[in-house]
Amino acid sequence: MSDRSAHWDHVYATKGEAEVSWYQDSPAISLEMIRAASPNHDAAIIDIGGGASRLVDALLQDGYRDVSVLDLSVNALDAAKKRIGAGASMVDWIVADATSWRPAKSYDVWHDRAAFHFLTDPRDRAAYVERLRSAVASGGQVIIGTFAPDGPEKCSGLPVQRHDAASLSAELGREFELVETQSETHHTPWGSTQAFQFSRFRRQK
């Protein structure tokens, strides 16, 4: 975990929120899929690799009351807390590596935008899925956004593993049924475009 943490802490210590390629002012697709997955505002939602993302702001504004954000970087989470202000006390902030974290509770919705695609080692992906399975109960939903097959091969100087709905289904296993998938052309703060895909799954057992 230490090497990964050091990398992301350095990124967030040296760049502003809107100076990273993955910055979104409005996480529209993520929010749309979470609303579809669980319109119940008491649903337990976790954002994996949430960093300084504005999704947590949008969820709180939507009225969700059980929101957790997990990230490797203390600096990223601190930036989000500072931005949100007093409302940050409503969020469970978790500093951890999703491949080694031990979930303390079950979640109704597991959301991950642009974290899973950094796991290029099959062993890391298997460890991630093991944690996901221990955290998402039967009937729970999983939303994963990654670079699409025609998306970038690197991000933040690191190689990525690009995915589509089929490859994610293979990683998650048979108990996760694909509900929907969407393509997104993400516009970076400096005007370039990146091909993303978002896939939503429901746990069957």
C-alpha positions as CSV (number, residue, x, y, z in Angstrom):
1,M,0.0,0.0,0.0
2,S,2.8,2.4,0.8
3,D,4.0,3.0,-2.8
4,R,0.5,3.5,-4.0
5,S,-0.3,5.9,-1.2
6,A,2.9,7.9,-1.7
7,H,2.1,8.3,-5.4
8,W,-1.4,9.6,-4.9
9,D,-0.5,11.7,-1.9
10,H,2.1,13.4,-4.1
11,V,-0.4,13.9,-6.9
12,Y,-2.9,15.6,-4.5
13,A,-0.2,17.6,-2.7
14,T,1.2,19.1,-5.9
15,K,-2.0,19.6,-8.0
16,G,-5.2,21.4,-7.4
17,E,-8.6,19.7,-7.6
18,A,-9.2,20.9,-11.2
19,E,-5.6,20.2,-12.4
20,V,-6.0,16.4,-12.7
21,S,-7.3,14.7,-15.8
22,W,-10.1,12.9,-14.1
23,Y,-11.7,16.1,-12.6
24,Q,-15.4,16.4,-13.1
25,D,-17.5,19.4,-12.0
26,S,-20.6,17.3,-12.2
27,P,-20.4,13.5,-12.0
28,A,-23.6,13.0,-13.9
29,I,-23.4,9.4,-15.0
30,S,-22.3,8.2,-11.6
31,L,-25.1,10.0,-9.9
32,E,-27.7,8.8,-12.4
33,M,-26.6,5.2,-11.9
34,I,-26.6,5.5,-8.1
35,R,-30.1,7.0,-8.1
36,A,-31.2,4.1,-10.3
37,A,-29.5,1.5,-8.1
38,S,-30.9,2.8,-4.9
39,P,-33.4,5.7,-4.7
40,N,-33.7,5.0,-1.0
41,H,-31.8,7.8,0.8
42,D,-31.0,5.5,3.7
43,A,-28.9,3.2,1.4
44,A,-25.3,2.7,2.4
45,I,-23.1,3.9,-0.4
46,I,-19.4,3.7,-0.7
47,D,-17.2,5.5,-3.3
48,I,-14.0,3.5,-3.9
49,G,-11.1,5.7,-4.9
50,G,-13.2,8.7,-4.4
51,G,-10.3,11.0,-3.8
52,A,-11.3,14.7,-4.1
53,S,-14.3,13.8,-6.4
54,R,-17.4,15.9,-6.2
55,L,-19.6,12.8,-6.1
56,V,-19.8,12.9,-2.3
57,D,-21.1,16.5,-2.5
58,A,-23.8,15.5,-5.0
59,L,-24.9,12.6,-2.9
60,L,-25.2,14.7,0.3
61,Q,-27.1,17.3,-1.7
62,D,-29.4,14.6,-3.0
63,G,-30.2,13.6,0.5
64,Y,-28.3,10.4,1.0
65,R,-27.4,9.9,4.6
66,D,-25.0,6.9,4.7
67,V,-22.1,7.8,2.5
68,S,-18.5,6.5,2.8
69,V,-15.5,7.5,0.7
70,L,-12.4,5.3,0.5
71,D,-9.1,6.4,-0.9
72,L,-5.4,5.7,-0.6
73,S,-4.5,9.3,-0.2
74,V,-5.0,11.3,3.0
75,N,-4.4,14.5,1.0
76,A,-7.2,13.7,-1.4
77,L,-9.7,13.1,1.4
78,D,-8.5,16.2,3.3
79,A,-9.2,18.3,0.1
80,A,-12.7,16.9,-0.1
81,K,-13.4,17.5,3.6
82,K,-12.2,21.1,3.3
83,R,-14.3,21.7,0.3
84,I,-17.5,20.3,1.9
85,G,-17.0,22.0,5.2
86,A,-19.4,21.2,8.1
87,G,-21.2,18.5,6.0
88,A,-18.0,16.4,6.0
89,S,-18.9,15.2,9.4
90,M,-21.8,13.2,7.8
91,V,-19.4,11.1,5.8
92,D,-17.3,8.1,6.8
93,W,-13.8,8.9,5.4
94,I,-11.7,5.7,5.0
95,V,-8.0,5.8,4.2
96,A,-7.2,2.4,2.8
97,D,-6.2,0.3,-0.2
98,A,-9.2,-1.4,-1.7
99,T,-7.2,-4.5,-2.3
100,S,-6.3,-5.0,1.3
101,W,-9.1,-3.2,3.2
102,R,-11.3,-5.1,5.6
103,P,-14.9,-3.8,5.3
104,A,-16.6,-3.3,8.6
105,K,-20.1,-3.2,7.2
106,S,-22.2,-4.1,4.2
107,Y,-23.1,-1.6,1.5
108,D,-26.1,-1.3,-0.8
109,V,-24.1,0.5,-3.5
110,W,-20.4,0.1,-4.4
111,H,-19.2,2.9,-6.7
112,D,-15.8,3.1,-8.4
113,R,-14.9,5.7,-11.0
114,A,-11.3,5.3,-12.3
115,A,-9.8,3.3,-9.5
116,F,-10.2,-0.3,-10.7
117,H,-8.5,0.4,-14.0
118,F,-5.2,1.0,-12.2
119,L,-5.1,-2.6,-11.1
120,T,-3.1,-4.1,-13.9
121,D,-1.9,-7.2,-11.9
122,P,-4.6,-10.0,-11.9
123,R,-3.7,-10.7,-8.2
124,D,-4.7,-7.1,-7.3
125,R,-7.9,-7.4,-9.2
126,A,-8.8,-10.7,-7.5
127,A,-8.0,-9.1,-4.1
128,Y,-10.2,-6.1,-4.9
129,V,-13.1,-8.4,-6.0
130,E,-12.7,-10.4,-2.8
131,R,-13.2,-7.2,-0.7
132,L,-16.1,-6.2,-2.9
133,R,-17.9,-9.5,-2.4
134,S,-17.4,-9.2,1.4
135,A,-18.9,-5.7,1.3
136,V,-21.8,-6.0,-1.0
137,A,-24.8,-8.1,0.2
138,S,-27.2,-10.0,-2.0
139,G,-29.3,-7.5,-3.9
140,G,-26.6,-4.9,-3.6
141,Q,-25.4,-3.1,-6.7
142,V,-21.9,-2.3,-8.1
143,I,-21.0,0.5,-10.4
144,I,-17.6,0.6,-12.0
145,G,-16.3,3.2,-14.4
146,T,-13.0,2.6,-16.2
147,F,-11.3,3.7,-19.3
148,A,-13.0,2.0,-22.2
149,P,-11.1,-0.4,-24.6
150,D,-10.4,2.6,-26.8
151,G,-9.4,4.9,-23.9
152,P,-6.0,5.9,-22.7
153,E,-3.4,3.3,-21.9
154,K,-1.9,5.4,-19.0
155,C,-3.2,7.9,-16.4
156,S,-1.1,9.9,-13.9
157,G,2.0,8.3,-15.3
158,L,0.7,4.8,-14.5
159,P,-0.4,2.0,-16.8
160,V,-4.1,1.1,-16.7
161,Q,-6.1,-2.0,-17.6
162,R,-9.0,-0.9,-19.9
163,H,-12.3,-2.6,-19.6
164,D,-15.8,-3.1,-21.1
165,A,-18.9,-4.6,-19.6
166,A,-17.9,-8.1,-20.6
167,S,-14.4,-8.0,-19.0
168,L,-15.8,-6.5,-15.8
169,S,-18.5,-9.3,-15.7
170,A,-15.7,-11.8,-16.0
171,E,-13.8,-10.2,-13.1
172,L,-16.8,-10.0,-10.8
173,G,-18.1,-13.5,-11.5
174,R,-21.5,-15.1,-12.2
175,E,-23.3,-13.8,-9.1
176,F,-23.2,-10.2,-10.5
177,E,-25.7,-9.6,-13.2
178,L,-25.1,-6.8,-15.6
179,V,-28.0,-4.3,-15.4
180,E,-26.7,-1.5,-17.7
181,T,-23.6,0.0,-19.3
182,Q,-23.0,3.4,-20.7
183,S,-20.2,5.1,-22.7
184,E,-18.9,8.5,-21.7
185,T,-16.5,10.9,-23.5
186,H,-14.8,12.6,-20.6
187,H,-13.4,16.1,-21.3
188,T,-10.3,16.8,-19.2
189,P,-9.7,20.3,-17.8
190,W,-7.3,21.1,-20.6
191,G,-9.7,20.1,-23.4
192,S,-8.6,16.6,-24.4
193,T,-11.1,13.7,-24.5
194,Q,-11.0,10.2,-22.9
195,A,-13.2,7.3,-23.6
196,F,-14.8,5.9,-20.4
197,Q,-17.4,3.1,-19.8
198,F,-19.7,2.7,-16.8
199,S,-21.2,-0.7,-16.0
200,R,-23.8,-1.4,-13.3
201,F,-24.3,-4.9,-11.8
202,R,-26.7,-6.4,-9.3
203,R,-25.6,-9.1,-6.9
204,Q,-27.8,-12.2,-7.2
205,K,-26.6,-14.2,-4.2
